[in-house]
Each structure stands twice: as C-alpha cells, then as structure tokens.
Amino acid sequence: TVASVGGAESNATCTGSEDVAEEEAEWDPRLLTNMLTKANSSEELLLVYNESGSIFNDMHVCAFWSRFGKLMRNSASEREWLRAHRESLDPIREQTARMLPQFETRSLSNTAHGLASAGMRYVPPWTSLWDTLAAASEANISAFDPRNLANLMWAMATAGCKT
C-alpha cells in the first residue's frame, strides 16, 4: 500500500479522497524506487506495481523496466514465468505508453533499454508502446546526449522497431 511504501505502517482505513491524498503526500518516491530495483523476481516486481502503480512517476517506470529486463536476461526460470504470465504485463505496458510523452530523454532511453533487454519486441501488443516511445523520442531528439541516444537506438534495433 502507499502507506507501507513510505515506511509508515498504518491500521487506518481510507474512507475518502482526503485520506488518500494524505497518504500519498507522506510516501517517499525513493523508497518505491528502491523496492523496484531490489525485487528478486518478476512476481515480486509486479506485486510492487499492483500495489503502487497508481503513483508511479517516470523514474519508477524506468526502474520497473530496467529491473524486469535484468531479471529476464539473467534467469531462465523468469523467462519461463513470463511465457505463462505475459498478460500480467498489460497494465504496466498500457501505463508506460500513456506516460511516455512526458518523459525526459534519459527516462525514454532507460525505459527502451529495459524493454528490449526483457525481450519485448515490436510485435502486438507491444507495437503501440514502441511507436509511442519512438514518437516521444523523435520529439525530443535534439535533447538526447550521445550515450542515451546510443542506448535508445540499440533498444529500438533490438526490438525490431519499424518506426
């Protein structure tokens, strides 16, 4: 829950939007990033997303996909898990696509790298996300530094992007 992300345990029940706003104001985004980067499995990573995805910012999306990419690269059992649970990524895929147009160039690059590392190729249902990422990147192309641009290009080539 949001309260547990901030480290404060609470037995209070949310009864209205004022309570939710109070809880959201108390959470520390660095702790959520830490939870994402320390997740030991795809299931754990998705649990963090399911509990806190509504408060994700661009850094949290990047941390999610970076960690997911690392888990997929390094573990055959994680890749097997993904084959059986691919649809569980639908909500984070859709949220990522919605948020991409507001990302800074580093976040665009890191998200693309994580997606490609995780094996998310330019095939349905991922094509719209990659197309949105390409459009957001193109709109900011002059702001990319060489390293982030190289990482973006690697990711798009690896994914087989057509745009």
C-alpha positions as CSV (number, residue, x, y, z in Angstrom):
1,T,0.0,0.0,0.0
2,V,1.0,3.6,-0.3
3,A,1.5,3.9,3.5
4,S,3.8,0.9,3.6
5,V,5.9,2.3,0.7
6,G,6.6,5.3,2.8
7,G,7.7,3.1,5.7
8,A,4.8,4.1,8.0
9,E,2.6,1.3,9.0
10,S,-1.0,2.3,9.4
11,N,-4.1,0.4,10.5
12,A,-6.3,3.3,9.4
13,T,-8.9,2.6,6.7
14,C,-9.2,5.0,3.9
15,T,-12.7,6.4,3.8
16,G,-12.4,9.3,1.4
17,S,-10.1,11.1,-1.1
18,E,-8.7,13.3,1.7
19,D,-7.3,10.2,3.4
20,V,-5.7,9.0,0.1
21,A,-4.2,12.4,-0.6
22,E,-2.7,12.5,3.0
23,E,-1.2,9.0,2.5
24,E,0.2,9.9,-0.9
25,A,1.8,13.1,0.5
26,E,3.7,11.0,3.1
27,W,5.3,8.5,0.8
28,D,8.9,8.8,-0.3
29,P,9.4,8.1,-4.0
30,R,13.0,6.9,-3.4
31,L,11.7,4.1,-1.2
32,L,9.4,2.9,-4.0
33,T,12.3,3.1,-6.5
34,N,14.4,1.0,-4.0
35,M,11.6,-1.6,-3.8
36,L,11.5,-1.9,-7.6
37,T,15.3,-2.2,-8.0
38,K,15.6,-4.8,-5.2
39,A,12.7,-7.0,-6.4
40,N,14.0,-10.6,-6.6
41,S,11.5,-11.9,-9.1
42,S,9.0,-10.8,-11.8
43,E,6.2,-11.7,-9.4
44,E,7.6,-9.5,-6.7
45,L,8.1,-6.7,-9.2
46,L,4.5,-6.9,-10.4
47,L,3.3,-7.1,-6.8
48,V,5.0,-3.7,-6.2
49,Y,3.4,-2.4,-9.3
50,N,0.0,-3.7,-8.4
51,E,0.2,-2.1,-5.0
52,S,1.7,1.2,-6.0
53,G,1.5,1.7,-9.8
54,S,-1.1,4.4,-9.5
55,I,1.6,6.7,-8.0
56,F,4.4,5.7,-10.4
57,N,6.4,8.5,-12.0
58,D,8.8,8.3,-14.9
59,M,11.7,7.1,-12.6
60,H,9.5,4.3,-11.2
61,V,8.5,3.2,-14.8
62,C,12.2,3.2,-15.7
63,A,13.2,1.3,-12.6
64,F,10.4,-1.3,-13.2
65,W,11.5,-2.0,-16.8
66,S,15.2,-1.9,-16.0
67,R,14.8,-4.5,-13.2
68,F,12.4,-6.5,-15.4
69,G,15.0,-6.6,-18.2
70,K,17.7,-7.7,-15.8
71,L,15.5,-10.5,-14.4
72,M,14.7,-11.7,-17.9
73,R,18.3,-11.6,-19.1
74,N,19.7,-13.5,-16.1
75,S,17.2,-16.2,-15.4
76,A,15.7,-19.0,-17.4
77,S,13.0,-19.5,-14.7
78,E,12.0,-15.8,-15.0
79,R,11.7,-16.2,-18.8
80,E,9.6,-19.3,-18.3
81,W,7.4,-17.4,-15.8
82,L,6.9,-14.7,-18.4
83,R,5.7,-17.2,-21.0
84,A,3.0,-18.3,-18.6
85,H,2.0,-14.8,-17.4
86,R,2.6,-12.4,-20.3
87,E,-0.9,-10.9,-19.9
88,S,0.1,-9.7,-16.3
89,L,2.2,-7.0,-18.0
90,D,-0.8,-5.5,-19.8
91,P,-1.4,-2.8,-17.1
92,I,2.2,-1.6,-16.8
93,R,2.6,-1.7,-20.6
94,E,-0.5,0.5,-21.0
95,Q,0.5,2.9,-18.2
96,T,4.0,3.2,-19.7
97,A,2.6,4.1,-23.1
98,R,0.4,6.7,-21.5
99,M,3.3,8.3,-19.6
100,L,6.0,8.2,-22.3
101,P,5.2,11.6,-23.9
102,Q,6.1,13.3,-20.6
103,F,9.4,11.5,-20.1
104,E,12.8,13.2,-20.2
105,T,15.3,11.8,-22.7
106,R,17.1,9.7,-20.1
107,S,13.9,8.1,-18.9
108,L,12.9,7.4,-22.6
109,S,16.3,5.7,-23.2
110,N,16.3,3.7,-20.0
111,T,12.8,2.5,-20.5
112,A,13.6,1.5,-24.0
113,H,16.7,-0.4,-22.9
114,G,14.8,-2.2,-20.2
115,L,12.0,-3.2,-22.6
116,A,14.5,-4.5,-25.2
117,S,16.5,-6.3,-22.5
118,A,13.4,-8.0,-21.3
119,G,12.6,-9.3,-24.8
120,M,9.7,-7.0,-25.5
121,R,9.8,-7.0,-29.3
122,Y,8.0,-4.9,-31.9
123,V,5.1,-7.3,-32.1
124,P,1.5,-6.9,-30.9
125,P,0.6,-5.9,-28.2
126,W,3.9,-4.1,-27.9
127,T,3.9,-2.2,-31.2
128,S,1.8,0.7,-29.9
129,L,4.2,1.2,-26.9
130,W,7.3,1.1,-29.2
131,D,5.5,3.5,-31.6
132,T,4.7,5.9,-28.7
133,L,8.3,5.6,-27.5
134,A,9.6,6.4,-31.0
135,A,7.3,9.5,-31.3
136,A,8.3,10.8,-27.9
137,S,12.0,10.3,-28.6
138,E,11.7,12.0,-32.0
139,A,10.0,15.0,-30.5
140,N,13.0,15.4,-28.1
141,I,15.8,14.1,-30.4
142,S,18.0,17.3,-30.0
143,A,17.9,16.9,-26.2
144,F,19.5,13.4,-26.1
145,D,23.1,13.1,-25.1
146,P,25.2,10.7,-27.1
147,R,25.1,7.8,-24.6
148,N,21.3,7.9,-24.1
149,L,20.8,8.2,-27.9
150,A,23.0,5.2,-28.5
151,N,21.1,3.2,-25.8
152,L,17.8,4.2,-27.4
153,M,18.9,3.2,-30.9
154,W,20.3,-0.2,-29.6
155,A,17.0,-0.9,-27.9
156,M,14.9,0.0,-30.9
157,A,17.0,-2.0,-33.2
158,T,17.0,-5.0,-30.8
159,A,13.2,-4.8,-30.5
160,G,12.9,-4.7,-34.3
161,C,11.1,-1.3,-34.4
162,K,9.9,-0.3,-37.8
163,T,9.5,3.4,-36.9
